Amino acid sequence: MNMDAIQKQLLQEVADLHDIPEGAYNLRANGESVGRQSTANIEIVSKTEGSGIDIHIKPGTKKESVHIPVVLSESGLKETVYNDFFVGDDCDVLIVAGCGIDNCGTQDSEHDGIHRFYVGKNAKIRYVEKHYGSGSGDGKRILNPVTEVYMEEGSTMEMEMVQIKGVDSTERTTIAKLAADAKLVVRERLMTHGEQRASSIYKVELTGDGSSADVVSRSVARDRSYQKLDMCIIGNAACSGHTECDSIIMDEGRILAVPSLEANSVDAALVHEAAIGKIAGDQIIKLMTLGLTEAEAEEQIINGFLK
């Protein structure tokens, strides 16, 4: 990898990588590929038109991984990248994405990643997407990820969506359509601070009998930051769906939670939950009796909440 120290630090934050990963990977820095490897079962190729890659995973591929993180360390750089995943039947794979931006300049830096997943029958995917921002500049760190998921019969996808530091503005959009007996599980963790703004949108359509979705978001809004959590599940068959927004509000933060359900079948079983509140005083007092300061107690509670 031809990457400097800042880029390598960003790579560790968003993909937990300290060196070249095993398996297939495509590493991108400041708008260019800095390393790529395919395997016998996973092929990564550049798109013939536009910016981005196609990832083809052969049917039956088991216990393999794909890493496609992106890092930006130049102020004023803006890019939109399209990555399409074609996952064959009966696969079981790990996909790690995410983007880190270090902006020490005065111009805004922005990465918009559009990921589309075409998941074959009975395939199983674990998808991890982390976003992170750093740098002392006045330029903003902007990330607008779009994730589209199209799941065939019997497939399963577990998504871990994380953003807990440094991103000034983000609009996170996730769209999913599930066929019969497909299962989607989403766990989102989000924290904003300062003047940051974050919008997190989910729209999940359960179109086949036996399909299910469990979408849970945990978030913390600190200082004067603002969050909007918009979660919608649409039941078009004999299906089950659950959404949950659980948020902590601090300082002068603001949170708007908009859970919604749409049932278009008498056999659709849909549930939503939403809770917003401050940290309980007795929790802080209990930790302070153990020797922590008030600030340290708050951090311990937040860290545990966002695990």
Buried (B, 14 or more C-beta within 10 A) or exposed (E): EEBEEBBBBBBBBBBBBEEEBEBBBBBBBBBEEBBBBBBEBBBBEEEEEEEBBBBBBBBEBEEBBBBBBBBBBBBEBEBBBBBBBBBBBBBBBBBBBBBBBBBBBEBBBBBBBBBBBBBBBBBBBBBBBBBBBBBEBEBBBBBBBBBBBBBBBBBBBBBBBBBBBBBBBBBBBBBBBBBBBBBBBBBBBBBBBEEBBBBBBBBBBBBBBBBBBBBBBBBBBBEBBBBBBBBBBBBBBBBBBBBBBBBBBBEEBBBEBEBEBBBEBEEBBBEBEBEBEEBEEEBBEEBEEEEBEEEBBBEBBBEEBBE
